[in-house]
Amino acid sequence: MDYPSIMNKPEKGSSVSVPSAPPQPPNPSSEIDHSYHWTATGVPVHMTNQPNPPPRPAANPDLKSHPESPVPWSTGLFNCCDDVNSCCLTCWCPCITFGRIAEIVDRGSTSCGVSGALYTLILFVTGWSCLYSCFYRSKLRGQYFLEESPCTDCCIHCCCEECALCQEYRELKKHGFDMSIGWHGNIERQKREAKKPPAVQGAMTR
């Protein structure tokens, strides 16, 4: 006796779930969002819908051509009594003071004797040795970036020659020069100091 197959003939209105195919792993090629750019570090970087970065401000070319503001002199123009020795030397023999200044400013290319003799010659022939010495004041200011005060270099030397020489003499001494030994003597002194072994501190005690 044949029985009707209930499993083969479902009733009307009833829903029979049909088994679907097993889930397949996603295809990497179809899942990649091409809007991302994969860098060598493995970190995706989104390339779309990103505003362009603001341009960096261009470097100002005037910054290198205009360094910091000039620095003031270490001593004033009329502070001659701050160094009594240079003040007396300049009052009696300004040619020696100028010769020492010129040798340091010229970095040894001219000696104190030659510069001092030329200063004396111009003084006795023309009386305008200040025009020669003011050139070295300008050169000194350029080397140490000193301000031009209280007026121009030429006016200072024409009106206050001895005070200007004393100020320049003191300025070079403030920068560590021994004016009495000249440029080459200062170089040798620096070499000797560089060769000295560093001072060893005493053993620590408890």
Disulfide bonds with the S-S distance in Angstrom:
none
